[in-house]
Every structure is written in structure tokens, then in C-alpha cells.
Amino acid sequence: MASAAAAVAFVGADELSVELYASFLRSGARVRCFVPEAQADRSASAALAELSGLLRCASPAEAARDSALVIVLTDADGVDELFFGDEGIVKGLCTGASVLIRSTLLPSQLEKLEQKLAGEKKDALLLDGYIFSGLSDELKQQIVVVASGRQDVAERARQFFNGLDKTIYFAEGEFCTSSKIKLVNDLLESIHFIASVEAMYLGVRAGIHPSIIYDIISNAAGSSRIFVELVPKLLSEDPLLIDFLNSSKKNASYVMDMAKAVIFPLPLLGVAYQQLIHGSSEVTGDVSASPLMVWEASFGVNIVDAASQQIYDASKLADQLVMESKSAKRIGFIGLGAMGFGMASHLLRSGFYVVAYDVYKPTMVRFDDLGGSTKGSPEELAKDVEILIIMVANEFQADSVLYGSAGAVPVLSAGTSVILSSTVSPGFVIRLNKRLEAECRDIKLVDAPVSGGVKRAADGTLTIMASGTDEALHCAGAVLSALSEKLYIIKGGCGAASSVKMVNQLLAGVHIASAAEAMAFAARLNLRTRRLFEILQHARGYSWMFGNRVPHMLDNDYTPYSAVDIFVKDLGIVSSESSNSKIPVHVSTIAHQLFISGSASGWGRYDDAAVVKVYETLTGVKVEGKPPLLSKEDVLHSLPAEWPEDPMDDLVSVASRNSKKILVVLDDDPTGTQTVHDIEVLTEWPVEALVEQFLKLPTCFFILTNSRSMTADKAMLLVQTICRNLEAAAKNVPGVSYTVVLRGDSTLRGHFPEEADAAVSVLGEMDAWIICPFFLQGGRYTINDIHYVADSDRLIPAGETEFAKDAAFGYKSSNLRQWVEEKTRGRVSEKQVSTISINLLRKQGPNAVCQHLCSLEKGSVCIVNAASEKDMAVFASGMIQAELKGKKFLCRTAASFVSARIGIKPKPPICPNDLGLKRALTGGLIVVGSYVPKTTKQVDELRSQCGQSLRVIEVSVEMVSMKSTEDRDQEISRVVELGNAYIQSRKDSLVVTSRQLITGRTPEESLEINYKVSSALVEIVRRIDSKPRYIIAKGGITSSDIATKALEARRAKVMGQALAGVPLWQLGPESRFPGVPYIVFPGNVGDNSALAKVVRNWASPSRISTKQLLLNAEKGGYAIGAFNVYNLEGVEAVVAAAEAENSPAILQIHPSALKQGGVPLVVSCIAAAEQSSVPITVHYDHGTSKSDLLQALEMGFDSVMVDGSHLTLGENILYTKIVSSLAHAKGLLVEAELGRLSGSEDGLTVEEYEARFTDVAQVLRDLLMRQVLML
């Protein structure tokens, strides 16, 4: 805080300075100021005159004298005189004073000033400052001070600003950083200025009232703070518009100078700067002139006259329309793309009968599954519909579905209404309307482009602009209302609504491109791009698109929510319409060319934010902003010592005393049992099953809801159903009570607050909701309210991880209090969220926790910080004390809370021996369907470490998701046959989806592919009838589906963990494989080697290899018989004889025998070898066909013969080497056949003249005895 004894000086004044003067005066500081005549504008002077306590000085030196902080406002022209003149600042500057300079100086000029000041006044401390009014909701009406310079100087200055009301202070980096941040903001302001002018004039030329454009765009994706501030001045001919223009031109000139100095192209700013110069060309020297004169001449539009025309309320017209609209029940819908599918499915849910068509057949199948109807062509669909909605990608497609082969128009009934919701040009809509009128069948067209994105389409909360005849609009009103949250009726007939959409897309496209230019320029200036983004969110240069798209650039994540090619199309519409209207749109044209450049470079289908790659490729900069790295060790070491007492024993004794108080955990996927053991899990929840569970009086049991895989509505209904069943069951068990825990993801994904709301709606209001995502085994820590995800030795804020980008459950906030506000959409504000701190847990203990919880207001939300299991136990102990006092809590937690709450002590990871599986005679089954990077790395490591003993069966994603039903079934059957064979032959088998990622054209199509892949894995496991030794399912949803759908488990027992954080279940007696260990391997747990470690622990004991068998024989001086077998009787005979003689043996399968006996013969041999009391191996004999050999390598043989004796010697050696290298990769021994014996064996005949002996010297020379060990 600025103390009363401290003096603060201001040199220079503007409105922002005056606000700062007032804040310092209110803080008790002594404030002096000197205002040069050149800066003494009327508004600032008038405001200064009203401030009491302000000391006006005659010179900069007088103002600076005895002042601890001097804040200077200046431009490049007067800086020398201001600082170093006869009465300059330096003359009055006291020892150790800090100088904060707000200026238009370039960084190079600031550096020279710093050097000169150091020469004149060695102890002077200079800071570079950027000060602006906060305009975000978070910092509205606050003054934001961004200071840069030496860290100690910046921190010293902080003490002056921290005590000020309505002031936020940031210390940012090295000297000149603040000025660079201002340059980037000025770049954005200048481009947004000209884009706003071009958009408004284009919209007015299209016949739209400017106030209508302003009202709609201000609340749409095309909005910016400059647009919101500028347009009213434009429409009212406000004299301040001239100041606005001149300031923008001046600031843009400094940015251009900086770009020239660092050699960086700014095409958008370059053309905007020229337009600013042009706009001020009539103003220079004539203060009464207005830039409107220039723009009227350029655009041929008098926008002030247009603004004075009679206005109407587009929203009220829509409300009136909806009240008077006609009902329509039979809707035709063409175009089930990203937006279309959501719109059509929402109409279906709203009670309309919807028949749909799309060229992509899987999407129509999905729509059928929702209860909709589909047809094979637009023509077939259009018969008998009352309203036909067109939601296709472009004008060509719209024309094709209406008038092309099997088009809709010829069969439309008289009086049908056609709603065109695609983004197309106004000219196309006007021409289409004329064509429909020419049909003379009263077919009505409604021009109704939409905005809002995929989620809002599915929710029915789109923004829709609609235009057309009154009759057409009345027919379509009910449908448009069902799809929209904001509906605007635009007067002017068909084409008017598309004109408004065109204006929005002009602004949106320019704002995305300008964001790319700004962030690339910032990277060139060596600014921290992520921090820059955080600051500019509060500044004037912000736009909706800047806030939405820059995070994609910072994360280098261009998953297409929109696409570069969409703006190639949409800005192409702007270009075409502007040409037709003779309206020059310079900035939009440059933005269009940038998007075209991006598309031509191969980024067309990437997210539209990928336009930044044009700058990155051209200049070599990288916009991506890596989050700051925090050392896990340093952070944890900085915390206070843990609470000295162990509350775990108290928890156990309390649990036993309250044995009828049962913890019921509703688990949104199967991985929540990561920290418990000897606990039951139910996968079904009828009342009678819950009564049975309550009668056992367990301390805890889990109910697997798998709700994370559902929509929010379905998840809420499910939780309500379970809670009602729990209530009913508890009434049937005297004296029993329970506490519900909603176990969710430790990385904050899942249905919050929806599931909590659902539980409370049944169970009644709670004293508090507890949010506790700490999970030690997964590396999830909550410290100072920030939730972190550990990555090796680093801590990353959760909001900056891949988990925060989840398509269904994404979020921005790492601070849990802010996360609650974000997820509740402001219903619970950050300030209303209470906190249990680590300090409280470690310094005050359980009693303080209890006291804190008991003091909470009813219905409040409380988050829990924790960095160790002890922290969790301390909290749980305090919470139990509060419950004993009658408090009721609803907990949304990760796994660690559950074990702490019931006092479970951890036990070591479980091994097969612990479950008596040492003598098990089948192989294990590992099922992986997840595509997340962590899983792919874990699978790669598994194959690397266990490749020789592991049998890998890759499921072709293309075959099961993109091909015909017959191809899909064939692929599933292939995998099932191999899986059964391997499991029976004691081989651990990895069933893994092919790793190439196949996506659809839209998010919906991608979800359809994911569903087909998931259901294929379920079908594979369902059809594998060989009982595995164990099963590992990788991923939460995968493991749930496998357990419940494929294995038909209704209950399981949690035995413990196979690895820290990896639950191990034993499936119930009703399941297909009772008692089989089922390892639920979460997708987000463990390092790269974790999966391999579990598989190695559980792998079937390997039997002796053929190589070891022969080496033992060589050492023992005995021979081993190798016997061809053709059926099970032969196998049993050989093994029986070997056991009788106590002699090792080799079972050989000849290609002809394999062809006859197939996989079952191989399985029989391997099973016999496994069960034999003497060493037996299985050998594939005389493999003459490469394809047969490759198949044999995957079937479980211990060794193979590569028989190339029918080839020339050179070809034989080459053939043997190739197959040997593949065999050795799988740990198989190879026998070579370099010579030939005459005679016949199993259908293979060698004539006398073809016979030859093997040349051992040839083998030594050519095969080096490394590839081949048997001859």
C-alpha cells in the first residue's frame, strides 16, 4: 500500500492518469502532478480540477522532487526535454526513486533512454509501463498496470499499486516487455477498427439497418471490443470518432516501425494502416471534418442517413412470429453434418417427426438409431413434408439436393416451406427464391443461416437470423424457435438474413486472421505468448474470436471445430458480394488470401486457427506457448510438514462404531476402485440387490454407473434412479444409513454439477458439497486451490493438460474455485466457494477441519487441497466428526478420498500367486481400444518388452468401422479364432486396435466410428470362449463395456490393485468367466512402462524353448526325437511315450497336417507340451511357403523350419535369412534346409537327381550361425 508519507508524482495527464491520481489520493498518498500544455485536453483538465488534495506543479522537476514513484506519460517527440531539460525530471529525482514510463517509444528508444538516465542519475530505477482500463467482465472498471524491468524494481513499485482500489498490477519480464505488449494490442485495435468500418458499410449497402447489424453482431462471434465501442460513434457522427481515428493511425505507425525493425510481415495491419491514413485524409488540418466524408465517398453509402431510418426490433419480431406461427410436424432434413445432425436430433427430441437424408450412410444409421426416419435420396425424402430444411456445406450442394438428379424440388407438395440454413451468399438466396417462385406451387423460401457451433445445435440454443415473406416465416416459426435461443427476423426478404451472416463472417474471419498476425508478431518480439494472451483478454484489442481461437494456437492443437476451408468459402462470399455491390473491403480481402494460403499449404481441413501457420512457415516463429514448468519436488518440499498424528486408526475405529453408516460410491467409470480392496462392486442396482448389499453392513460398496460415457441428461436420470433405489432399499433395512460419494475423474472430467444436482433432487439439500480430486497414485495434487497433474518430475495445472481439452468435458480453469464457477455457469461464483487449505490440514488437524465444515452455510461448496495421503486422512477424520454432529455432505471426489474415508490401509500390488493362479493353464487376454497418446506409448513399450512371449492380434479399425457388415464380421471372426487359439496355448494375447487414427468428416461421424470400434471389441471378447488366465481392459469406458456387456458381470469383488492406481477385480459367479482376475487399467494412469510391468507380473510362465531343449541335449550327450503328428491321438501317443521314457521330445507339424488339422491341432500340441511332465516343444516342419511360415510365426510354435531347398542355393540362403530375422524377433528358433534328401514325406517328393547335402562351410560363411541354429 502507498503509505501516507510516500509521495507519488505524475508527469503528463490523460483520462486514465486522472483515475490513477484519484486512486492514489484515496489510498492516502501525497500526489503531485505536472501537465505539459500539449497534453492539457479539456476532459482531463476538468477532471483534475475536481480532485482535492492534488498538488499541481510548475515543472517536471518540481513534481519529481521527493517522490518515491514518478509516473510519466509522453511520446517520442518530447521525451528528452521532459527528462533532461533544465526543469526536467532528472533534476528533481530523489535517490532510489522509481520511474514508470508510459510512452509511444519503441523498445530501442526506451533502451537508449534507460542508458542515458543511468548516466545522468546512476541510482534511478526505470520501468516500462503499459496501463489500460480493464474491459473484461473480470476486470471491468479496473485500471490494469503492466510494468516491466528489473524484477526488484518492479516488485518495489508493486507496493505502491497493491493498496489501490480498482487497480490490478502485473510485473512482466524484462525492460520493454510492457511496450511490446501494447504494440500487439495496438495492432489488433487498428485491424478491428477498419474491419468494423468495412463490415458496417457492406451490411448497409446490402439493405440492412445499421442498428440491426450492431445489435446482432455485438452478441455474436464476429464481435470485438472495438466494434462495440466504435459503431455507435460511427452511426451518431460522434466528434470523438476523429480522435479515435487519429489515435489508431498514430499507434499503427509505431507498430509498423517496429515490424520494419524486426523484419516481420504484417499484411493485415499494413492494409489497415493505409485505410486509417485514407480515413484521416480529409480530417488533417480541419477539426470540423469527419472521416465519414471519406468513407461515404469510398463506399457510396451515407451510413448516418441509414441509421436515421425507422428502426425495428428484430428480436421482438421473432417473439411475435413464434406466437403466431403455424404448427408443423413433418420435417424433412437434408445434411446431417456436424451442425445438421445436432439440429435434426434436437427437432426429433422436441416432438417433430423428422425424416433425414445425407450422402454419408453411417450418419443416417445413427439418426435411425435415435428414432428418426431416413430416405435414400432428396427426392424420396421430400414427398409429403411440410417443411424442408437444407443444411449442407455450400451453394453447389444446396443446388444439387434441390434441383440435381433425384432432387427435392420436383416432388415438393404445394405450400411447402424450404428453410435454407447453410452459409451461402445473399445473391444465391435471392436467385433460389426466384426459381422457387417460378414453380408456381406456392413453395416458400426462408433464408435462415445459423450460428453457434455443434453443441448449441444439439441443445437447440443456436442464434438464427431469418428473412423471407411473412407467410413463409409464419410457416417456419415454430421450427426456427425450437432450434434457437436467439431468433432475429430481418426485414428485406430473402437474402437479408444471409447478408447479416455475411457481415458476421467477415468480422469473424478477419478477427481470426488478425489474432494469428498478432500472436506471430508477439512471438517475433520474444514475448511469452501464453502470458500475453492472458493480459490481452482484458484489453481493448480483444475479440470473441481472439479469446476462442488463440488457445488453439498456444496449444498447437488444430482439431477442427471449424476449418480453414470454411473461411476460404465464407470470405469468398464476402469478396464476391462486395464486388457486386462495389464496396471495397481491403482488410477482408487480405484475410481471405491468408486463409487461401493456409488451404493451399495443406491445412484446409485443420481448425481455422491454423491460419497462424502461414505466419509460422513464412517467418520461422512458433506461437505455441508452453505452460510454465513447476518442479514437483520443489513444490512439495515448500509445503509445511504433515500433521504429526496418524488419524487412520481413529478412522477405522469410528467406522466400526458406526457400522450401519455405509459409504455408497457411485462410480462414473470402473477405475474409481483404484485405492480400495476387499470391496464389492455392483454393475446393476435394482432395489433387491441394494437391500442384499445393505444387509451385509459393509463399510462401503461401489455402484458402477459408467455415466461418463452418457449425455448429461441421461447421467442425471441415472443418478436419480439409483438414489431413489438406495432410499427404497435403506427403508427395508432397519437402522441402516448411508453417505453418497460421486466418484469422478481426478483430471476434472465428468458431469459436474449435473450429477450432484440429480443426487440432491432425490436425497435432499446437503450442508455442503465437497470437491476433492486429489489422487496420489495418478499424480493429481491440489495446492493453493490449483489442481495439478504430475508429468514425470513436473506439475502442470490441470487446465493446461490434454484432459482439459476433452470434447465432452473440457474446461479452462485450473483453480478449483474458478472451475466450480465455470462448470456451474456462474450459479456458484468463485467467491462463494470455501477452501480447506493444506496449511489448515497440516497445522491445525482434524478438529479444525470439523469446525470449518460445521461453519459452512447450508448448500455451499467446499474444495479440499491435498498433497499426500496423510492430508486426505486428516480431512476424512474431520469430516466424520462433522457427520457425527449431524452434518450431511455430498462428495464429488477422486479415488483417494474413498480409501481415506473408510480407513482402508493400502496393501502391496497383487500377484497371480496371491490368487492361487500359479498352475493356471491358459493365457491372459489384454484388450486395448484407446487412442490417447499415453495408451499408445504404453502399448508400444509393452510390445517392446514382451514381444517374444506376447501374441499381438491387431484389429483393423478400417475393417470394423468403414467396410461392409460382411467385412466387419470376417475381421471379428479372425480375431476371435486367433484369440481362442493363443489363450488355449497359454500365450498372453494383446487384442489392440490398429493405431492409425481414422476420423469422420464431422465430430458425429468420428463418434460413430468410435462406437463401431468399441462394439467390435465387445463382440470379440463376448465370442472368445476360452477362459483366460486373467483379463486386462485398458481405458475406463472400454473396461466398463467389456465387464458388463462382454463378460455379463453383475457384480465383482475388488481384490486390490495390480499396480498402484490399477484396480484388480474378481468377477462374480454370474459372469461368463467366474473368478477370473479382471484388471481395470485406467487410460490416464502410469508411466510408459506401466502396462508392460503389469503384463510381466501376470504373464503365463514360459515353457522350455527348442533352443534350450537342444542345448540341454548337447550338454547331456543325448539325442531328441522329433515326431510328425497329424491328430490328437498321435499327439497323446508321442507325449505318453516321452513321459514313459523320461525323455524330451519335439512334436512336428508338417504343412499338410496343418492344412488338415488347422489351429486346433496346433493348440492341442501346445496344450500337451504345457501339461507334460517332460520337456516338449512344438516345431513347424518343412515350411516351403513364405505366407504359411508368416502365419506359423503367429500361432505359438517354438521353432520353425525354413525349407528353401527347392530354390537355388543363393535364393535359399536369402529366403532363409529373411524369415529367420522375423522369427528371431519373436524368440523362435529356425531350422534351415540347405540340402535335400531323395524320397517322399507327407506328400513332398525329392527325386534322386535333385538331392544334395548341406555344405556346413557355406552355412558358416553365408548365415554366420546367427540367423540359423538348426540344420
HUSUL-V748865 format. One line per field, one symbol per residue. phi: phi as a letter, one per 40 degrees, with the letter a starting at -180 (. if undefined). Layout:
phi=???
This chain:
phi=.cccccbbbbbhaaccccccdcccccchccbbabbddcbcccccccccccccgcccbcadccccdgccbbbbbabccbcccccbcdbcddcbcccgcbbbbbabccdcccccccccccccacccbbbcbbbaccbcdcbdgbcbbbbbiddccccccdcccccccfbbbbbbgcdgccccccccccdcdcccdcccccccccccccgccdccdccccdbbcccaccdcccddccccfcdcdccdccccccccccccccccccfbcbcccdcccccccccccccdgbcccbcdcccccccgbccccccccdbbccccdcdccccbcccabbbcbbhbcdccccccccccccgccbbbaacccdcccccdcchcbbbcadcccccgccbbbbbbcaccccccccbcdfccddbccdgcbbbcbccbcdcccccccccccccfbfcbbbcacbaigccccccgbccbbbaicdccccccdccccccbcbbbcbchgdhccccccccccdcccccccccccccccccccgcccccddcccccbcccbdcdccccdccccfbbdccbadcccccccccdcccccccfbcbccccccdcccccccccgbdccdcccdcccccccbgcbcdbccccbcdccccccccccdccccccccccccccbcccbcbbcbcacccccbbafbcbbbbacdccccdccccfccaabbccfcccbccccccccccccccccdcccccbdgcbabcbccbccbgchcbcdccdccccbcgcccacbbacdacccgbbbbfgccbbcbgcbbbddcbbccccdccbcabccccccccccccfgcbcdccccbcccdcccbbgdcccdccccccccgcbbbbcabaccdccccdccccdcccchcbbbbbbccccccccbgcccbcdcbddcbgbcccbbccbbbbbcbcdccccccdcccccbdcccbbbcccccccbbccdccccccccdccccddcccccgccbbcbcdcccbbccbdccccccdccccccccccccccbccccabbbchccdcccccccccfcbaabccibcadgbcbbbccccccbdgccbccbccbbgcccccccccccbccdcccccccdcccccccgbcbcbbcbbaccccccccccccccfbcabcbbcdccccccgddccdccccccccccbcbbbbcbfccbcccccccccbhccabbcbbccccdccccccccccccccccbgccbbbbcbabchbafgbbbcdcccaccccccccccbffccbbbb
